[in-house]
């Protein structure tokens, strides 16, 4: 909904400015939805902090440890699209509350696991719970903010996944050292359930509808639910899905395996490795926000620049991570790794803006669910598992060389998407003109 204000002509002139609580509501939506995304990824990534404990207690291999991380992303990716469709059709707030409850309960289940098999099943349920949250939550956020700010809000919102990893790994490592690894899961579950209660009290479908921003599509388009085939109607949007997912192979691997790498290579205690690793994750999250804001600013007049900028982020990550893993352990390696981490997920905002521009608003959550599917299957699930397999064969330091390779593939796909974008945009505009006619 578009809000307007009137100038004060005299002391007696009444104001039409909405109450403060109404003006702040979109930010409340962002804050609580962002908070739940933090909880989501705290529950997912706390496992990375306790790899050494599970390795010592249950004798797990690198492949098994990696699979415990990957299975969450795999379950989330596989169900992202169908559950996003249900969210679009039956209420996004209701879907968010249900998902938050499920992943929090599943996290408690992780604390009660008696062995690898039970922990794996709890992790699968956690993935089911969070499957469509990123897409449905992002659709809720984008609906209450102006369209021209999509990249920054997409990047800022999705940075919650990285900040969640920061808090989950750091807090989980501290709790595991002091109270045992099971306490790490209990803490994450309690935080999630508290946020679900707050969301239930403060956010409703009716309030969201009152604050919905005007779409950049005409009412004739947004009033009718388009077919799901429009999610894949142009080569450009397909390339955006693929490029985004493959770029997150690097980011997902870093926040799954970096604490273990620091523990093994730098001989840091588990708690210290978790805290240092969290610092890199913080760089990653800040990079998502900064890269999203920079993309909005540079591509405001020419949206095609979004593709060029995303390509540049992938290329910088490729170079920095490649050079980092060629160095001996030390300050130079850490500095290069820090720059690579900063840009490794910087494509998240641009990719969300690309998909939003090339898909209709009535199925926006489903479109973001498709992006989530690609991000999970090609990146967040594939990265930790593939690196675990390679680490069992060649060692973790050698396995990390797969990361710049993934960034190179992503850069190529962003370039191909840029080439096909003008034709894709023309097709979208033709659909809009047809709806107006």
ABEGO torsion letter per residue (X at the ends): XBBBBBBBABAABBBABBBAAAAAAAAAAAAAAAAAAAAAAAAAAAAAAAAAAAAAAAGBBAAAAAAAAAAAAAAAAAAAAAAAAAAAAAEAAAAAAAAAAAAAAAAAAAAABABAAAAAAAAAAAAAAAAAAAAAAAAAAAAABBAAAAAAAAAAAAAAAAAAAAAAAAAAAAAAAAAEAAAAAAAAAAAAAAAAAAAAAABBAAAAAAABBBBABBAAAAABBBBAAAAAABAAAAAAAAAAAAAAAAAAAAAAAAAAAAAAAAGBBAAAAAAAAAAAAAAAAAAAAAAAAAAAAAAAABAAAAAAAAAAAAAAAAAAAAAAAABBBEAAAAAAAAAAAAAAAAAAAAAAAAAAAABBAAAAAAAAAAAAAAAAAAAAAAAAAAAAAAAAAAEAAAAAAAAAAAAAAAAAAAAAAAAAAAAAAAAAAAAAAAAAX
